[in-house]
Amino acid sequence: MANGRENGGAANALAVLGAMIVGAIIGAITALLLAPKSGQELRGDISEAASRAKERADDLKSQMSKKYEDLRSRVDAHLKEHAREAAEAAEDLARDIEEEIEKA
């Protein structure tokens, strides 16, 4: 159960980080639009802000991909371990049943 909470915490942290980045981008664009500048300066500032936003989004995408791959590999290992344990338990049960049948 603790792993489920930890994984949910990571997802929540990523959601908060994403929301913060989007908020920062919206704030920056709003500041640019309200600043008294010429059209050419404003377009240049917006272009720079858009480039920075794209870089941040690419970084966030990369971080999320890494976290997803880490989570996927941990879940895969966890499932394989449980499958192995279930197979061993099934073998033990089959052996116990055979012994009971032989005793009868």
Backbone bond lengths (Angstrom), bond angles and torsions (degrees), N, CA, C in turn:
res aa  C-N    CA-C-N  psi(-1)  N-CA   C-N-CA  omega(-1)  CA-C   N-CA-C  phi
1 M - - - 1.448 - - 1.528 112.15 -
2 A 1.349 116.11 -35.53 1.461 118.79 -179.30 1.522 110.70 -61.76
3 N 1.341 117.04 -36.89 1.460 119.46 179.67 1.511 111.08 -62.93
4 G 1.312 117.89 -38.45 1.454 121.40 178.57 1.516 111.28 -62.50
5 R 1.344 116.08 -39.96 1.461 119.94 178.59 1.516 111.01 -68.91
6 E 1.342 116.48 -40.04 1.458 119.79 179.63 1.525 110.41 -64.30
7 N 1.316 117.42 -43.08 1.462 121.13 -179.49 1.522 110.43 -66.45
8 G 1.320 117.04 -38.91 1.458 120.48 176.32 1.507 110.79 -64.83
9 G 1.328 117.06 -36.49 1.453 121.67 177.37 1.517 111.52 -63.66
10 A 1.337 116.13 -39.83 1.469 119.98 178.60 1.522 109.92 -65.53
11 A 1.322 116.54 -41.75 1.459 120.17 179.41 1.535 110.14 -64.86
12 N 1.339 116.18 -40.41 1.468 119.51 178.29 1.519 110.75 -65.10
13 A 1.327 117.37 -40.25 1.460 121.15 179.29 1.525 110.13 -62.92
14 L 1.333 116.73 -41.68 1.464 119.71 178.28 1.525 110.98 -65.49
15 A 1.325 116.71 -38.37 1.466 120.17 178.83 1.527 110.34 -64.28
16 V 1.334 116.32 -42.53 1.464 120.34 178.91 1.529 109.79 -65.03
17 L 1.325 116.84 -43.20 1.466 120.65 178.84 1.530 110.37 -60.90
18 G 1.313 116.82 -44.82 1.462 120.91 178.43 1.518 111.55 -61.76
19 A 1.326 116.88 -41.95 1.464 120.69 179.09 1.518 110.81 -64.78
20 M 1.337 116.20 -37.91 1.465 119.70 178.63 1.525 111.02 -65.00
21 I 1.326 116.95 -41.71 1.460 120.67 179.86 1.525 110.34 -64.55
22 V 1.331 116.27 -45.10 1.471 119.81 178.90 1.526 109.98 -62.17
23 G 1.326 117.67 -41.12 1.466 120.92 178.28 1.511 111.93 -63.29
24 A 1.338 116.55 -40.66 1.462 120.44 178.84 1.522 110.88 -64.86
25 I 1.318 116.40 -39.75 1.466 120.47 179.23 1.528 110.43 -64.86
26 I 1.317 116.26 -46.17 1.470 120.19 179.65 1.527 109.97 -62.14
27 G 1.331 116.79 -42.00 1.464 120.31 178.54 1.515 111.88 -63.08
28 A 1.337 116.54 -42.65 1.463 120.06 -179.67 1.521 111.20 -64.50
29 I 1.310 116.84 -43.46 1.469 120.12 179.66 1.528 110.79 -65.38
30 T 1.319 116.31 -40.18 1.468 120.21 177.92 1.524 110.33 -62.09
31 A 1.323 116.75 -43.94 1.468 120.28 178.89 1.522 110.98 -62.41
32 L 1.321 115.94 -40.40 1.466 119.54 179.14 1.525 111.24 -64.33
33 L 1.313 116.47 -41.47 1.466 119.96 -177.88 1.529 112.68 -70.05
34 L 1.321 116.34 -29.41 1.463 119.53 -178.28 1.527 112.83 -89.88
35 A 1.326 117.78 -12.03 1.465 121.08 -179.57 1.527 109.55 -74.93
36 P 1.329 116.75 141.16 1.476 120.08 179.09 1.531 110.58 -78.18
37 K 1.321 116.54 96.05 1.464 122.29 179.84 1.515 108.83 -137.43
38 S 1.340 114.93 163.55 1.461 119.07 176.15 1.528 108.74 -72.45
39 G 1.307 116.28 163.72 1.465 121.10 -179.61 1.513 112.25 -59.49
40 Q 1.323 116.79 -40.49 1.461 120.87 -178.54 1.533 110.25 -66.73
41 E 1.328 116.98 -43.78 1.468 120.44 177.78 1.525 110.52 -63.23
42 L 1.315 116.07 -42.59 1.462 121.19 -179.29 1.523 110.82 -62.79
43 R 1.322 116.74 -44.23 1.473 120.16 178.53 1.525 110.88 -62.71
44 G 1.332 116.30 -40.43 1.464 119.96 177.90 1.513 111.49 -63.69
45 D 1.342 116.70 -43.48 1.460 120.61 178.98 1.526 111.40 -63.79
46 I 1.326 115.81 -42.16 1.464 119.88 178.91 1.518 110.22 -64.84
47 S 1.315 116.84 -39.89 1.467 120.67 178.05 1.528 111.11 -61.74
48 E 1.345 115.98 -44.24 1.469 119.95 178.10 1.526 110.88 -63.73
49 A 1.323 116.56 -43.19 1.468 120.44 179.47 1.524 110.41 -63.22
50 A 1.313 116.52 -39.61 1.471 119.89 178.60 1.526 110.51 -65.69
51 S 1.329 116.92 -38.73 1.468 120.15 178.36 1.530 110.71 -64.30
52 R 1.339 116.26 -43.86 1.472 119.85 178.12 1.528 110.48 -63.85
53 A 1.327 116.32 -39.91 1.464 119.83 179.77 1.527 110.42 -63.75
54 K 1.329 116.31 -40.00 1.463 119.92 178.77 1.530 110.58 -64.29
55 E 1.340 116.21 -41.63 1.469 119.70 177.94 1.522 110.89 -62.17
56 R 1.323 116.68 -43.90 1.470 120.86 178.89 1.520 110.64 -63.05
57 A 1.322 116.42 -42.09 1.467 120.44 179.25 1.531 110.34 -64.03
58 D 1.332 116.86 -40.73 1.464 120.29 177.50 1.529 111.03 -63.44
59 D 1.345 116.26 -41.45 1.467 120.04 177.51 1.525 110.79 -62.64
60 L 1.325 116.04 -44.69 1.460 120.66 179.83 1.527 110.22 -62.76
61 K 1.318 115.99 -41.78 1.471 120.22 178.32 1.527 110.18 -60.64
62 S 1.316 116.75 -43.12 1.463 121.22 179.27 1.524 110.89 -63.21
63 Q 1.325 116.77 -44.59 1.468 120.50 178.65 1.522 111.03 -62.32
64 M 1.320 116.02 -43.27 1.466 119.71 -179.19 1.525 110.84 -66.21
65 S 1.332 117.25 -38.02 1.461 120.23 177.98 1.515 110.96 -63.25
66 K 1.332 116.56 -42.72 1.467 120.20 178.67 1.518 110.81 -63.16
67 K 1.326 116.62 -44.65 1.468 120.13 179.27 1.522 111.17 -63.97
68 Y 1.331 116.54 -39.69 1.463 119.99 177.82 1.524 110.66 -62.19
69 E 1.323 117.04 -46.33 1.468 120.50 -179.56 1.517 110.88 -63.13
70 D 1.336 117.46 -39.85 1.460 121.00 177.82 1.523 110.08 -63.27
71 L 1.307 116.60 -46.73 1.464 121.01 179.57 1.524 110.86 -62.66
72 R 1.335 116.63 -43.69 1.462 120.48 179.79 1.522 111.13 -61.26
73 S 1.316 117.84 -43.05 1.463 120.27 -178.82 1.526 110.71 -68.06
74 R 1.348 117.41 -37.02 1.471 119.36 178.10 1.520 111.02 -67.42
75 V 1.326 117.14 -41.32 1.470 120.22 178.37 1.527 110.00 -64.73
76 D 1.331 116.54 -41.89 1.465 120.81 178.89 1.525 110.62 -60.12
77 A 1.335 117.53 -46.32 1.467 121.42 178.70 1.522 110.75 -62.82
78 H 1.322 116.30 -40.37 1.463 121.32 179.06 1.531 110.80 -63.08
79 L 1.318 116.77 -44.50 1.464 120.44 179.34 1.525 111.65 -64.87
80 K 1.332 117.14 -40.39 1.464 120.31 178.49 1.517 110.74 -63.13
81 E 1.324 116.86 -40.40 1.468 120.55 178.53 1.526 110.58 -62.95
82 H 1.332 116.68 -44.43 1.473 119.67 179.31 1.531 110.91 -67.04
83 A 1.303 118.19 -36.28 1.467 120.66 177.45 1.523 110.19 -64.18
84 R 1.340 116.86 -41.25 1.464 120.50 177.89 1.529 110.32 -63.79
85 E 1.323 116.79 -44.29 1.465 120.63 179.30 1.528 110.83 -63.23
86 A 1.328 117.11 -39.77 1.465 120.67 179.24 1.529 110.60 -66.02
87 A 1.332 117.16 -40.00 1.469 120.71 178.65 1.525 110.29 -64.24
88 E 1.326 117.13 -41.69 1.467 120.18 177.77 1.522 111.05 -64.16
89 A 1.315 116.67 -41.80 1.468 120.42 179.28 1.522 110.50 -64.29
90 A 1.329 117.32 -39.33 1.467 121.03 178.46 1.525 110.40 -65.11
91 E 1.333 117.15 -40.26 1.465 120.20 177.51 1.519 111.29 -64.15
92 D 1.336 116.44 -43.16 1.459 120.87 178.07 1.528 110.63 -61.59
93 L 1.312 117.33 -42.89 1.468 121.43 179.61 1.520 110.63 -64.82
94 A 1.324 117.29 -43.11 1.463 120.74 178.79 1.527 110.09 -62.18
95 R 1.316 117.07 -41.88 1.467 121.72 178.69 1.530 110.20 -63.01
96 D 1.323 117.46 -43.74 1.465 121.49 179.13 1.521 111.09 -63.35
97 I 1.322 117.12 -40.78 1.461 120.61 179.59 1.522 110.44 -65.91
98 E 1.327 117.62 -42.03 1.473 121.36 177.41 1.518 111.21 -60.75
99 E 1.337 116.77 -40.91 1.455 120.19 178.60 1.512 111.36 -64.28
100 E 1.316 117.08 -40.94 1.472 121.52 178.82 1.516 110.34 -65.60
101 I 1.320 117.00 -39.76 1.466 119.75 179.38 1.507 110.36 -66.49
102 E 1.325 118.08 -39.68 1.472 121.85 179.65 1.516 110.54 -66.70
103 K 1.325 118.84 -33.18 1.471 122.48 178.78 1.514 111.27 -70.28
104 A 1.314 116.88 -29.38 1.457 120.71 -173.93 1.490 113.05 -75.36
